[in-house]
């Protein structure tokens, strides 16, 4: 085996709640996992501020702090955590062949994919400036912080409609910014939005800028596509619900995924269509997308990998 080739029992691709939880369980099962964090070590949660809905943190916790706790726990139990990204995969034979940083080859008996997903953004400079300080891509995660306040949400699909009605339960007023003159959401979801009294839908409307005082959002400037009239909405929260993109491009063509790119796992399991390859977290979950559900599937992936290896050893020695 060349110097740039290494054989491991369990390779975890990506960090975040799913990857770190998989690492904790794989370490305790003596799989001696090696994790490559990807370019954003800790995943999406490192870009959030306060997390109040993860069990075990009664006073809440900052996203980056929580991911640091996860990392320390995985490391203490024996996970070999490395900063690096996977540049190519070859799942055509066992052990699986994974190229890291375009230079190193890892031969892995099992692979756990936990590369997560990224929220799609509008691309405004002000959006990134206030991300975590009034701008959010998850109403379920952050809606609570805007109780009794006025907020805006941009999007026209089922997720946006669902998040608008969710926000309406706790916020005083919800402006729903729809770029075209109609929703993309299902009829049932549109009906729900239109029958929620404190949701005001602004059709044919583009977001121009998110305004604030440097530390928090206090308004959003929008423009009507037809009249070109600009309006300033007095809101303290701005939610982006124009979709998520799973970070799975590297696996395209080698593994079963849906049209959006979410990896398909066997129901009730983290198994993919490829022997010895498992997937957990937001790379395969487009429904819940929560840290706690990602962690749960990370646990499942490590158990699935351990049982797969145990069954193979049994076959070999039987």
N, C-alpha and C positions, 0 to 999 in steps of 0.2 A: 504494500500500500504506500503510495507516494506521500511525501511530507504534507502536501496540501489536501490529502484525503483522510477523512476520519469516519469511523463507524460508531454509531450511537444506537441505543435501544429505542429512545423516544426523543423526537425532535419537535419542539413547539415553535410554531412560526407566528410571531406577533405577541404583544403583551396586552395589558388591559385586564379588566376583571376576569374575563374568560381564560386568557392565557396564564395569568398568575395562579388562578384557582386550579387549573389543570396541572400546573407545575407543582403546587403544594401536594396534591393527591398523588401525582406520579412519583414525586420524591419519596413520599411515605410508603409507596408500593415498591420502592427500591428499583425504579426504572432508570435512575440516574439521568433525568431529563436535561437536555441542552435547549436553551431558549434563545432565539434571536428576536430582539425587541422590535425590529422595524425602525423606521426613521423617527417615529413619534413614540418614544418609550413611555408606556403607561396608557397610550391610546387617547380616546376622546375626552376622558375624564380629566386629563391634565390641562384641558383648555376650559374647564368650568371653574366656577368659584365655589359657592357653598353647596354641599350635598346633604340633604336632610332626610332622604328616604332610604338610606342603606342601614339595615339593622346593625345594632352594636355600637352606633355612634349617637348616644342620646342627645348630645349638644350639637349635632351636625359636625361636618368636617369639610375642609377644603378639598376639592377633587385631587390636586397634585399630592396633597398630604396623604390622602387615602391610598393612592396608588403607590406611594413610597412605603406605606405600611404593608401593602400586599407584596411588594418587591422584597422587602426585608424578611418577611415570613417565608417566602419561597426560597430565598437564598439561605436562610438559617437551616432549612430542612434539606438543603443539598443541591438545589437547582443551579446549574452552570448558566448564568445569565450573561449574554453577550450582546453588545450593541452592533447591529449590522442588519442588512436587508437581504432577502432572498431574491436573486436575479433570474433564476431559471429552475424548473422542476422537470424530472423525468420519472413518471409513475408507471412506466411500462413493464418494469420487472422488480423483483425483490432482491435485496433491500432497495428502498426508494432512493433515488439520486436527486440531491438538492444542491444547487450552486448558490453560494453566499458571496455577496460583494463582487460578483463576476470573477472570483478567483479561487475560492475554496470549495471543495466538494465534500458534502456530508452524505454518507450512506446510512439511511435510517430504517430500522425495522418497523417503526411506527411513526406516523407524522400526525400532529394535531395542529389543524389550521385555526388560528384565532386572530385573523388579521383585521377584524372589525369592519366598520363602515364609516363613511364620512358624510356629514350633512352637506347638502347642496346649498350654496349661498347665492345671493343676488350679485355679489361682486363689487359692492360699494365699499369705499375706504372707511366710511363712518361705521359700517356694519362690523368690520373687524375691530375698529377702535373701541366700540362699546360691547363687544362680545363678552358675555359674563357680567356686564354692568348695565343690564337692561335689554340686551339683545340675546336671544336664545333660540336654539333649534329644537327645543323639547318642552312643550307645554306641560306635560305630565311631570317632568323633572322640576320645572321652575315656576309654574303657574302660581303656586302657593305664596311666593314672595310678592305677588302683585294683588293680594286680597284687597277688595274694595277700591281698586284703582282702575284707571282707563288704560287699555292696551290695544295694540294693533297686531293682526296676524296676516301674513301674505301667503297666498296659495289658493288653489281652486279644486284640488282633488279630495278624495275621501279622508286622507290624514288631516288636511287643513280644516275640513268641515268638522271632523271629530274633535280636533283640538280647539276649534273656535267655540263649540258647544261646551267643552270641558272648562275652558277659561270663563265662559259666561256664568258658570255656577258660582265662581268666587270673585270675579271682577265686576266693577260697576258697569262698564261699557266695553264692548269689543268691536273694533272696526275690522272688517274682513276685506282685505285688498285683493281684488280679482283683476288680473290683467286684461282678460277678454270680456266679452259681454255675457258670458255664461260660465257655469261651473263645469269642471271635468268629473266631479264627484257623481256617485250614483244618485238616482232620484230620491231614494229614502234619506240619504244624508243631506241632500239639498233641502228637502222638506223639513228636516229637523232644524237646520240652520235658519231657514226663513220663518220658522215658528218659534224661534227664541227671541223674545222681545228686546233684549239688550245687545243683540248682535246687529250691527248696521253693515250691510254689504255695499262696497264701493266698486262697481263694475268699471271696466275700461280704464283702470287706474294703475299707474306705475309708481313705484317708490323712487323718489329722487335722492333723498338724504335723510339719515337719522341724525337728529339734532340733540345736543346735550350740553352740560356745563363743564365737560372735561372729565367728570367722574361718573355721571349717570345720565341716562336718556331722559329728556323732558318733552320731546316732540318729534314728529315725523313729517317731512314735506313730501306730498304726493302730487301727481299731475294727472288730470283726465286726458286720456289719449285722443278723445274726439274734440273737446273744446279747448284743449291746451291750458285749461285753467289750473293754477297751482293752489293747493290748500295745505294749511298746516294743522295737523291733528295733535291736540294736547294729550300725549300719552307718556306713560313712564316705562312701558314695556313693549318690546317689538319682537314678535315671534316669526321665524322663517319656517314655513312648512311646504317647501317645494320639492321635497323628496330627499332620499339618502342614496348614496352609491356605495355598494359593498366594495371593500378593497381586495378584489379577487381577480383582477385582470391577469395576473401572473399564472393563474390556474385555468384560464379560458382555453377550451379545446382539449383539456386533459381530464376534466372532472365534470360531472353533471351539475348544471346550474340552470336557474330560470332565466327568462329573457332580460331581467334587470341585472343579473350577475350574482344573485344570492345562491350559495351552494346548497344543493338539495341533500338532505339527510333522511335516513329511513325513519319513519314515524316512531317516536318513543325511544330514539337512539341518536347517537352522533355519527353513526357509520355513513360513509359516502358510498358511491358505487365502486370505489377502488379499495381493494383489500389492504387493510393496515393504515388507511387514511381516514381521519376523523375530523369533524368540523364543529366548532362551538362559537357561541357569542353572536355578535351582530353580522358576521360573515354569512350566517345561515338563518338569522331571525329578523324578518322585516315587520313583525307584528308588535312585539313587546318593546324591544330595544332598550332595556333597562339594565343597570349595572348588576342588580341582584339576579335577574334571569340569566345574564351572561355568565355570572359566576356559577350558577347552578349547572349550566350546560358544560362549563369547564370541568366541573367535578365529574359529570357524566362521561366526558371524552376521556379523561384519565382512567376511569374505571373500565370503559370499553376497550381502551388500548391495553390495559393490564390483563384483562380477561382474554383478549385476542392473543397476546403473547403467551399466556399460560396454556391456552388450548393448543397452540402450535408446538410448544415444548413437550406437551403431553403426547401429541401425535408422533413427534420425533423420537421420544424415549420409549413410547409404548411398544 
